[in-house]
């Protein structure tokens, strides 16, 4: 049969088809947003690691997540540096400190009677990083260049992506107008000497960078000879597995992927970059409620879409029961009619998908501009959502087939 029956059925009742397309589009947009949020979590979970220059990482076996990394003796860095395959090893400090939004000249100190929308003088948790200004731990040249300004423990760089609650001079984001501003970081006064752009992640809405001495001023509970990360740069990255095994031997860590290291006296673990990112993504996507909420949101969106498409297709079949019975009387099998309904389902998915992509792109841009979350519509997301949309509509079509099989040629007489 050459007549595109599935398409004819869709355009026969334009109102019902429009409702179906809107329902599919609504569900697809929900899926796009949930996956966009999931992608943002993954990106923010590892974006600081992505900016660091390392092939292997030393860190504490008691590590929890990025802003609770725990510490280990700095001497381990010097041991790792003794290997011939190692080009450089850099200690890196990272933790949470307290930032006081700068009080501008002419402003009064914070009080209970002040406007709650005014951040001036208020304290916020901030990601604080420490690196050697003469040998910065970052792979990005722009950050390394800025880090060379940290010649004094009182100097800090501020992430320009930090939220307005940290008190930028222009109100919405940190800019050159903030350079030279003095405020408090932890128990001591600091001066902003420059800006860098990185992004903060899920644990805090702001970040700053100091030198190692500045870090321990901001986080006085940690000593200078206790570091949070040891970043190992290899002469040949392909030797990472061999160097990892050699360091495990030096540090007395069993060669196993299990948690056996936790049962030894080892105060450090060695991880590849891929393993670091994998564990951090697992932490935020699986072990925290935030990632699970967005995963649940995808299933809710699919359920909504299945329900809407099922109603559209089942009503369409009920209204055209006589036509389907006629086709049966003409000799067309249930298998053919099943193909027609499933083709309708796929067409609904495709027609609803195209405008949803455009709307979702706009929503991604709005969310990123308002919240700072990195919302990227990748090819992987586009493909996954398309497959979910088609699968959602096919499931709805299969559920609606029960009505189709009830079409009886005898009903014509």
TAFEN-V216734 format. One line per field, one symbol per residue. phi: phi as a letter, one per 30 degrees, with the letter a starting at -180 (. if undefined). A space follows every 50 residues. Layout:
phi=???
//
This chain:
phi=.dddddddddddcddddddddddddddddededddddddddddddbdddd dccacbbcadddecaecbdibbddeddddddddddddabbdbcaacbccc eecdejcdedbddddddcdeidcbdbdccbbdddbddcdddddddddddd dbedcbccdddddeddidddjcadbddddjdcacbidbdbbdclbbbbjc jddacabbbbdeddddddbddcdddcccbcccccdbedcedddddddddd dicddacdcdddccddcabcbdedddddddddeddcdcdddddddddddd dddddddddedddddddddcddddddddddjddddddddddddedddddd dddedddddddddeddddddciddcccddddedddddddddeddeddddd dedddddbedddc
//
